[in-house]
Amino acid sequence: MIFFQPKGFVVYSYEYFLGLCEKGPRSTFDCAKFRKIRTALLKEKMIRSREILEPEPAGWDDFLLVHKPEYVEKLKDPQTLGKILFLDYVSPFDTDIIEFFMWVTGGTILSMKTAYEKQVPVFNLGGGYHHGKPGKGEGFCPVNDVAVGIRRFQEKYGKKRVLVVDLDYHQGNGTALIFKDDDSCFTYSLHRDTWDEINSATNMDVELPDHCADGEYLEALQTTLPGILDTFSPDLLVYVAGGDPHRDDTLGTFELTDRGMLERDIYVMSQAKARNCPVAVLAGGGYGPESWKLYYRFIKCVMRGRCDV
Protein backbone atom coordinates (compact mmCIF):
# COMPACT_ATOMS: atom_id res chain seq x y z
CA MET A 1 0.00 0.00 0.00
CA ILE A 2 1.57 3.29 -1.10
CA PHE A 3 0.34 6.11 1.05
CA PHE A 4 2.84 8.95 1.34
CA GLN A 5 4.90 10.89 -1.19
CA PRO A 6 7.15 12.76 -0.67
CA LYS A 7 8.59 10.99 2.32
CA GLY A 8 9.16 13.21 5.35
CA PHE A 9 11.64 14.20 8.03
CA VAL A 10 13.00 12.99 11.35
CA VAL A 11 13.82 15.37 14.21
CA TYR A 12 16.66 14.32 16.48
CA SER A 13 19.48 15.69 18.59
CA TYR A 14 22.36 13.98 20.35
CA GLU A 15 21.00 15.78 23.41
CA TYR A 16 18.08 13.29 23.39
CA PHE A 17 19.66 11.27 26.16
CA LEU A 18 18.56 11.16 29.78
CA GLY A 19 20.53 8.73 31.92
CA LEU A 20 17.83 7.89 34.44
CA CYS A 21 17.31 4.24 33.63
CA GLU A 22 19.32 2.45 36.23
CA LYS A 23 16.82 1.17 38.82
CA GLY A 24 13.38 1.32 40.39
CA PRO A 25 10.51 2.59 38.23
CA ARG A 26 13.05 3.66 35.61
CA SER A 27 14.54 0.19 35.08
CA THR A 28 12.31 -0.36 32.04
CA PHE A 29 13.47 2.83 30.27
CA ASP A 30 15.81 2.39 27.33
CA CYS A 31 18.07 5.43 27.46
CA ALA A 32 19.47 4.66 24.01
CA LYS A 33 16.03 4.28 22.38
CA PHE A 34 16.14 7.45 20.28
CA ARG A 35 19.71 6.88 19.13
CA LYS A 36 18.93 3.29 18.15
CA ILE A 37 16.10 4.46 15.89
CA ARG A 38 18.25 7.07 14.18
CA THR A 39 21.13 4.62 13.70
CA ALA A 40 18.92 1.90 12.23
CA LEU A 41 17.20 4.31 9.82
CA LEU A 42 20.56 5.53 8.52
CA LYS A 43 22.08 2.07 8.36
CA GLU A 44 19.23 0.73 6.24
CA LYS A 45 19.23 3.91 4.16
CA MET A 46 15.63 4.70 5.05
CA ILE A 47 16.67 8.31 5.57
CA ARG A 48 19.55 10.51 4.51
CA SER A 49 21.42 12.85 6.80
CA ARG A 50 19.70 15.88 5.29
CA GLU A 51 16.34 14.43 6.30
CA ILE A 52 17.34 14.55 9.98
CA LEU A 53 16.51 17.96 11.43
CA GLU A 54 18.36 19.32 14.46
CA PRO A 55 16.10 21.27 16.84
CA GLU A 56 16.91 24.24 19.00
CA PRO A 57 16.18 23.71 22.69
CA ALA A 58 13.02 25.23 24.11
CA GLY A 59 13.39 27.85 26.82
CA TRP A 60 11.61 28.90 29.97
CA ASP A 61 9.38 31.25 27.96
CA ASP A 62 8.15 28.27 25.97
CA PHE A 63 7.18 26.40 29.13
CA LEU A 64 5.32 29.50 30.35
CA LEU A 65 2.95 29.19 27.38
CA VAL A 66 1.18 26.29 29.11
CA HIS A 67 2.58 26.04 32.64
CA LYS A 68 1.99 28.35 35.60
CA PRO A 69 4.85 30.77 36.42
CA GLU A 70 5.25 29.45 39.96
CA TYR A 71 5.54 25.89 38.65
CA VAL A 72 8.08 26.84 35.97
CA GLU A 73 10.12 28.51 38.69
CA LYS A 74 10.10 25.25 40.66
CA LEU A 75 11.38 23.40 37.59
CA LYS A 76 14.61 25.37 37.88
CA ASP A 77 15.31 23.36 41.04
CA PRO A 78 16.67 19.88 40.18
CA GLN A 79 15.13 18.57 43.39
CA THR A 80 11.64 19.22 41.98
CA LEU A 81 12.49 17.24 38.86
CA GLY A 82 13.91 14.47 41.00
CA LYS A 83 10.56 13.98 42.74
CA ILE A 84 8.59 13.93 39.46
CA LEU A 85 11.02 11.40 37.97
CA PHE A 86 11.26 9.24 41.12
CA LEU A 87 14.98 9.80 41.55
CA ASP A 88 16.61 8.78 44.81
CA TYR A 89 19.10 11.63 44.67
CA VAL A 90 19.65 14.70 42.50
CA SER A 91 22.52 17.12 42.83
CA PRO A 92 21.32 20.67 43.53
CA PHE A 93 23.61 21.76 40.68
CA ASP A 94 22.44 19.22 38.10
CA THR A 95 20.97 21.03 35.07
CA ASP A 96 21.12 18.08 32.67
CA ILE A 97 17.64 16.83 33.51
CA ILE A 98 15.67 19.92 32.53
CA GLU A 99 17.95 20.45 29.53
CA PHE A 100 16.87 17.07 28.15
CA PHE A 101 13.22 18.17 28.27
CA MET A 102 14.12 21.51 26.70
CA TRP A 103 15.75 19.78 23.74
CA VAL A 104 12.91 17.32 23.24
CA THR A 105 10.33 20.11 23.49
CA GLY A 106 12.30 22.06 20.91
CA GLY A 107 12.05 18.99 18.71
CA THR A 108 8.29 18.89 19.12
CA ILE A 109 8.02 22.58 18.16
CA LEU A 110 10.15 21.96 15.06
CA SER A 111 8.16 18.86 14.11
CA MET A 112 4.85 20.73 14.05
CA LYS A 113 6.30 23.68 12.15
CA THR A 114 7.95 21.51 9.51
CA ALA A 115 4.96 19.22 9.03
CA TYR A 116 2.70 22.20 8.41
CA GLU A 117 5.09 24.09 6.15
CA LYS A 118 6.31 21.11 4.11
CA GLN A 119 3.01 19.17 4.19
CA VAL A 120 4.83 15.91 4.88
CA PRO A 121 4.95 13.71 7.99
CA VAL A 122 7.60 14.68 10.52
CA PHE A 123 8.72 12.37 13.32
CA ASN A 124 10.22 13.64 16.55
CA LEU A 125 12.32 10.80 17.94
CA GLY A 126 11.30 11.94 21.42
CA GLY A 127 8.39 13.85 22.89
CA GLY A 128 4.84 13.05 23.88
CA TYR A 129 5.08 14.04 27.57
CA HIS A 130 1.33 14.28 27.79
CA HIS A 131 0.80 14.05 31.57
CA GLY A 132 2.29 17.46 32.35
CA LYS A 133 -0.37 19.80 33.74
CA PRO A 134 -0.35 23.60 34.08
CA GLY A 135 0.89 23.50 37.66
CA LYS A 136 2.08 19.95 38.15
CA GLY A 137 4.24 17.26 36.60
CA GLU A 138 3.29 13.61 36.84
CA GLY A 139 3.87 10.28 35.11
CA PHE A 140 7.53 11.10 34.35
CA CYS A 141 6.36 14.25 32.53
CA PRO A 142 7.63 17.45 34.19
CA VAL A 143 6.58 19.52 31.17
CA ASN A 144 4.01 19.05 28.42
CA ASP A 145 5.89 19.35 25.14
CA VAL A 146 2.74 18.51 23.18
CA ALA A 147 0.91 21.58 24.47
CA VAL A 148 3.98 23.82 24.21
CA GLY A 149 4.40 22.82 20.58
CA ILE A 150 0.77 23.57 19.79
CA ARG A 151 0.91 26.99 21.44
CA ARG A 152 4.08 27.92 19.53
CA PHE A 153 2.51 26.63 16.32
CA GLN A 154 -0.60 28.75 16.83
CA GLU A 155 1.50 31.78 17.71
CA LYS A 156 3.28 31.51 14.37
CA TYR A 157 0.41 30.55 12.07
CA GLY A 158 -2.65 31.94 13.81
CA LYS A 159 -5.39 30.04 15.60
CA LYS A 160 -5.15 26.96 13.41
CA ARG A 161 -7.18 23.94 14.42
CA VAL A 162 -5.05 21.17 15.94
CA LEU A 163 -6.16 17.61 16.64
CA VAL A 164 -4.13 15.55 19.12
CA VAL A 165 -4.52 11.82 18.52
CA ASP A 166 -2.98 10.20 21.58
CA LEU A 167 -2.60 6.41 21.32
CA ASP A 168 -0.22 5.99 24.21
CA TYR A 169 -1.29 3.29 26.68
CA HIS A 170 -1.93 6.06 29.24
CA GLN A 171 -4.48 8.85 28.98
CA GLY A 172 -3.24 12.15 27.59
CA ASN A 173 -4.73 13.86 30.60
CA GLY A 174 -2.38 16.82 30.90
CA THR A 175 -2.82 17.88 27.28
CA ALA A 176 -6.59 17.55 27.53
CA LEU A 177 -6.71 19.64 30.71
CA ILE A 178 -4.61 22.40 29.16
CA PHE A 179 -6.92 22.69 26.14
CA LYS A 180 -10.28 21.84 27.72
CA ASP A 181 -11.61 25.39 27.26
CA ASP A 182 -9.95 26.03 23.90
CA ASP A 183 -12.07 25.12 20.88
CA SER A 184 -9.10 25.41 18.53
CA CYS A 185 -7.63 22.15 19.84
CA PHE A 186 -9.39 18.77 20.05
CA THR A 187 -7.81 16.08 22.24
CA TYR A 188 -8.53 12.42 21.54
CA SER A 189 -7.11 9.64 23.72
CA LEU A 190 -7.48 5.86 23.46
CA HIS A 191 -6.07 4.28 26.62
CA ARG A 192 -6.37 1.90 29.55
CA ASP A 193 -6.89 4.12 32.62
CA THR A 194 -8.57 7.51 32.79
CA TRP A 195 -6.41 9.61 35.10
CA ASP A 196 -8.66 12.70 35.00
CA GLU A 197 -12.30 13.08 34.04
CA ILE A 198 -12.35 15.95 31.56
CA ASN A 199 -15.69 17.51 30.71
CA SER A 200 -15.07 19.30 27.44
CA ALA A 201 -16.77 19.46 24.06
CA THR A 202 -13.34 19.19 22.44
CA ASN A 203 -12.08 16.08 24.22
CA MET A 204 -12.86 12.40 23.72
CA ASP A 205 -11.51 9.69 26.01
CA VAL A 206 -11.94 6.06 24.98
CA GLU A 207 -11.07 3.61 27.74
CA LEU A 208 -10.26 -0.02 26.91
CA PRO A 209 -9.87 -3.03 29.24
CA ASP A 210 -6.83 -5.03 30.24
CA HIS A 211 -5.71 -7.62 27.66
CA CYS A 212 -7.20 -5.61 24.80
CA ALA A 213 -5.89 -7.16 21.57
CA ASP A 214 -5.61 -6.06 17.94
CA GLY A 215 -9.22 -6.50 16.89
CA GLU A 216 -10.88 -4.72 19.79
CA TYR A 217 -8.33 -1.92 19.77
CA LEU A 218 -8.51 -1.24 16.04
CA GLU A 219 -12.30 -1.39 16.05
CA ALA A 220 -12.44 1.25 18.79
CA LEU A 221 -10.06 3.47 16.83
CA GLN A 222 -11.80 3.02 13.50
CA THR A 223 -15.28 3.71 14.87
CA THR A 224 -14.37 6.91 16.70
CA LEU A 225 -11.51 8.74 14.96
CA PRO A 226 -13.01 9.39 11.48
CA GLY A 227 -16.00 11.26 12.91
CA ILE A 228 -13.72 13.58 14.88
CA LEU A 229 -11.61 14.29 11.81
CA ASP A 230 -14.69 15.05 9.72
CA THR A 231 -16.37 17.23 12.32
CA PHE A 232 -13.35 19.10 13.63
CA SER A 233 -11.46 19.47 10.31
CA PRO A 234 -7.97 20.04 11.76
CA ASP A 235 -5.25 22.04 10.04
CA LEU A 236 -2.63 19.89 11.80
CA LEU A 237 -2.76 16.45 13.40
CA VAL A 238 -0.36 15.72 16.26
CA TYR A 239 -0.01 11.99 16.73
CA VAL A 240 1.37 10.58 20.00
CA ALA A 241 2.38 7.13 18.75
CA GLY A 242 3.08 5.45 22.08
CA GLY A 243 4.54 1.96 21.82
CA ASP A 244 3.23 0.82 25.21
CA PRO A 245 -0.02 -0.82 23.99
CA HIS A 246 2.24 -3.61 22.63
CA ARG A 247 1.91 -7.01 24.29
CA ASP A 248 5.58 -7.12 25.29
CA ASP A 249 5.64 -3.69 26.90
CA THR A 250 6.94 -3.90 30.46
CA LEU A 251 4.46 -1.38 31.89
CA GLY A 252 1.28 -1.95 29.85
CA THR A 253 -1.46 -4.61 29.95
CA PHE A 254 -2.72 -4.50 26.36
CA GLU A 255 -1.86 -7.29 23.94
CA LEU A 256 -1.36 -5.67 20.57
CA THR A 257 0.96 -7.52 18.20
CA ASP A 258 3.62 -6.04 15.93
CA ARG A 259 1.10 -6.15 13.10
CA GLY A 260 -1.64 -4.54 15.17
CA MET A 261 0.63 -1.67 16.22
CA LEU A 262 1.66 -0.99 12.64
CA GLU A 263 -1.94 -1.18 11.39
CA ARG A 264 -2.85 1.35 14.08
CA ASP A 265 -0.13 3.75 12.97
CA ILE A 266 -0.84 3.42 9.26
CA TYR A 267 -4.56 3.88 9.87
CA VAL A 268 -3.99 7.22 11.61
CA MET A 269 -1.69 8.39 8.81
CA SER A 270 -4.03 7.26 6.04
CA GLN A 271 -7.00 9.00 7.66
CA ALA A 272 -5.03 12.24 7.84
CA LYS A 273 -3.79 11.87 4.26
CA ALA A 274 -7.33 11.33 2.99
CA ARG A 275 -8.19 14.76 4.39
CA ASN A 276 -4.96 16.48 3.28
CA CYS A 277 -4.00 17.09 6.90
CA PRO A 278 -0.28 17.24 7.76
CA VAL A 279 0.95 15.09 10.64
CA ALA A 280 3.59 15.67 13.31
CA VAL A 281 4.39 12.44 15.16
CA LEU A 282 5.77 12.17 18.70
CA ALA A 283 7.29 9.00 20.15
CA GLY A 284 5.23 8.79 23.35
CA GLY A 285 5.68 5.89 25.76
CA GLY A 286 7.14 2.45 25.18
CA TYR A 287 9.15 0.48 27.71
CA GLY A 288 11.60 -2.38 27.53
CA PRO A 289 14.72 -3.09 25.45
CA GLU A 290 12.80 -3.86 22.25
CA SER A 291 10.28 -1.01 22.33
CA TRP A 292 12.34 1.16 19.98
CA LYS A 293 11.63 -1.23 17.10
CA LEU A 294 7.94 -0.33 17.02
CA TYR A 295 8.53 3.35 16.30
CA TYR A 296 11.36 2.44 13.95
CA ARG A 297 9.13 0.17 11.83
CA PHE A 298 6.49 2.86 11.63
CA ILE A 299 8.95 5.52 10.49
CA LYS A 300 10.54 3.06 8.05
CA CYS A 301 7.19 2.41 6.36
CA VAL A 302 6.47 6.10 5.94
CA MET A 303 9.94 7.06 4.79
CA ARG A 304 10.05 4.42 2.06
CA GLY A 305 6.48 5.26 1.01
CA ARG A 306 5.29 1.70 1.25
CA CYS A 307 4.15 -0.58 4.05
CA ASP A 308 3.08 -4.20 3.92
CA VAL A 309 1.27 -5.07 7.15
N, C-alpha and C positions, 0 to 999 in steps of 0.2 A: 504493500500500500504506500504510494507516494503521497506525502501530505504537506511538505514544506519546501519551498524554494523562494528565495535563496536560503542559505542554511541558518546562520545566526552567530552569536558571540558567547564567549565564556568570560566571566569576571572573576579575577583571582589575584591575590597578592601573597607574597611569601610571609607577610604578617598574619596570615590566616592560620595561626598556630597558638593554641592555648594549652600549656602543659599542666592540666589539672586532672589527669586521668588515672592517677596512681592507685587510689584505694577508695573504699566506701562507696557512696552512691555514684562516684565518678568512674568506677572500675570498668564500666561498660562503654565509656567514651573512647573513640579511636582518634587520638590527637592528630594522626597523620592522614585522616580521611580525605581532606580537601586536596592535599598534595598528591595522594594516590590517584584521585580522579584526573587531575591535570596531567600527571605523568602517563597514565594509561591512554588518555586521549591523544597525546602527542606521539606516543610510541606506536600506536596503531594508525597514525596519520588521519585521525578523525577531525582534527583541527590543526591549523597552522599557527605559528607564533603570533602573527598579526591578528588572529581572531581571539586572542586572549587580551582582555582589557584590564589595565591596572587602575584601581580606584584611588581616589584621594580619601584620607580618613575623615570621618565626620567629626564635628566639634561639639562643644558644649551648647552652642546656639542651636545646633540641629536637634539635640535632645530636648531642648526647651520648647520645641514645636509641639511636643505631645506629653512631656512630663512636667510636673509641677516644679517650680524653682527650688523649693526647699528640698525636694527629693534629689534633683540634679546636684545640688550642693553636697548632699550626703554621698553621692556616687564618687566624689573626689576623695573620699576616705576609703582606702583599700579594705579597712575592716568591715565596712558596709557590704562591699562586694563579696568578702569572705563568707558572710552569713548567708547571702542569697545563693552562693555556689557551694555551700556546705563544706567549706574548707576548715581544717583543724587549726591552721595558723596562717596568717598573712602578715608580712612585714609592713609596718606603717609607711614605708618608703617605696612600696612596690607599685609601680604605675603600669606594669605590663598588662594587667588584667583588663582594665578599662580601655587600654589602647587596642587590645584585640577587638573589643566590641565597637570601637570607633572605626576601625578598618573595615569590619564586616558591614557595618551600617553604611559606610561610604560606598561599599560594593552594591548594596541594595539600592541606594540612590542612583548610582550609575546604571544599574540594570534597568530600572524603570525608564530613565531618560533615553537610553539607547534603544530599548524596545519600541518606544513611542516614535522616536525620530526616524529610526531605520525600518520600522515595520517588519521586524524579524524577531524570533524568539531569542531571549538573552537569559543565560543561566548564571546566577551568582552561586559560586561553589560553597558559600556559607549562607548565613541569614535564616530568617524565619523565626525570630525570637518573639513569638506571638503571645506569651503570657505576661509580658511587661505591661503594667498599668500606669496611669498618670502619676500616682504617688507611691508605687510599690513595685518591687521586683519579686517574681516568684517563678518556680519551675525552671531554674537555671537561666532565667531571662532577666537580667538587670535593666535592660532597655528594650524597647520595642522598635526594632529596625524596620519592620513592615510599615508601621504607622508613620515613622519619621520619613521614610522614602515617599510615601503617598503625599504627605504634607509638602515636602520639597518639590515633588512633581507638580502639585496643584499650584504652588507658588510660581513656578516657571511657566506653566502652560494654561493657567486659569483654572476655574473650577470644573475640571474634567471629571467625568464619572468613572470611578474605579471600583471594580469588583474583586474582592479577595476570595479566592477559592482555596480553602485550607483543608487539606486532606492528611494532615498529621494525625497520628493516633490520638493526640490530646486536643481538646477544644481550644480554638483560637480566642480565648476569652478576653485577653488584654486588648487585642485589636478591636474586637467587637465593642468593648466598653468605651474605648476612645472615640469610636465613630457612631455610637448609638443614637446621637441626636443630629447627625450630619447626613442629609439625604443625598450627598454627592458620592458616598461610599457605601456599598453593600457588602456585608460580611457573611460568608457562607462557610459552615464548618461541619464536616462529617467525622465523627469521633466516637470514642468509647464513653468517657465520663464528661458530664457537663459540670464544669467548675463554677460557673456563674450563670444564673438565670438572667437573660438579657431581653427585656421587653422593648423591642424596637421594630418598626416597620421595615427597616433595612438590615435585618439580621435573620438568618435561618440557621438553626442548630439541628442537626440530624444525629441522634444518638443510636448506636448499634451495640448489640450484646457481645459478651465474651465469645470467643471461638468463631466469630463471624468469618466466613470464607469468601472465595471469589464471587460466587453467584449472588449471594445476598448483598455483598458490598457494592458490586457493580450495578445491581438493580436499583439500590437506593440512590446511587449517584445519577444513574440515567433517567430516573423518574423525577428528580428534583432540580438538577442543574439547568437543563434546557429552558425551563420556564422562567428562571431567574434571568438568564441571559437575554431572553426575548423581551421580558418586561422591563428590565433595568437598562438594557442597551449600553453597556460600558464602553468607554473610550480606551480603557486599558484593563487587562486582566492580570492580577498578581496571583501566581499559583505557588502555594506552599506545599511542595511535593515531598512531604515527610516519608521516610522509609520505614517508620516504626509500625505500620499495619502488617508488615511481613511476618510470616509464621515463625521465622527464626530470630526475630528481634528479641533482645534480652530484657526489654522493659514492657513490651506490649503483650496483649492476649488475643489479638486477631490472628487469623490463619491464612492470609493471602499468600499465594504462590508467586514465584518469579513472573509467571505469565500474567497472573491477575494484577500485579503491581504495574506491569508495563501496559496492559490494556487500560488500566485506570488513567495512567499518564497520557497515553495517546488519545484517549477519549476526550480528556480536558482540552488538549491541544487542537484536536479536530473540531470540537464544538466552537472554539474561539476562531479558528481559521474560517469556518463556514460563515461567520459573521464579520469577517475582516477586522477582528480585534487583536491587537498586538498583545504579546504575553511576556511578562517578566517572571522568571521562575526562581524560587528560593529553596535551599536545600531542606530546611526543616529538620525534624528529628530523625533518628535512625541510630540504633545502638548495637554494638558488637563488632567484631573484627571484619565481618564480611558485608556490613551494611553499605559501605561505599559503592559496592558493585551495582546496587539498585539505581542510584542516581547516575552512575556512569553509563549503564545500559540505556537509560532514558535519553541522556544527552547524545550518546552515540547514534541512536535512531534518528534523532532530529537533525544532527549535523551531517549525516550522510543522506538525508532526505528520503530514507526508506526504512521501514520497520516491519519485520515478519514476526507476528506474535502468535 
